[in-house]
Amino acid sequence: MGEVGKGITAFKKGVKETTEEQDREAAQLRDVTPGAPVPPVTPVTPEKDKI
């Protein structure tokens, strides 16, 4: 195999390794999609402040 063939083989191997590494990292990522919406907070007025 010539120099060009060796270079192409090395390039393909590098691309394959990079893809496998990205797949492993993607599997470890945590899902941060928000769940159900949180209802708005209503202010609480203490009894002594009510008129």
SULFEN-V457261 format. One record per backbone hydrogen bond with DSSP energy under -1.0 kcal/mol. NH is the residue of the N-H (numbers start at 1). CO is the residue of the C=O. Records with the same first field share a line. If there is no record, write none. Layout:
NH->CO + CO
This chain:
6->2
7->3
8->4
9->5
10->6
11->7
12->8
13->9
14->10
15->11
16->12
17->13
18->14
19->15
20->16
21->17
22->18
23->19
24->20
25->21
26->22
27->23
28->24
49->46
50->47
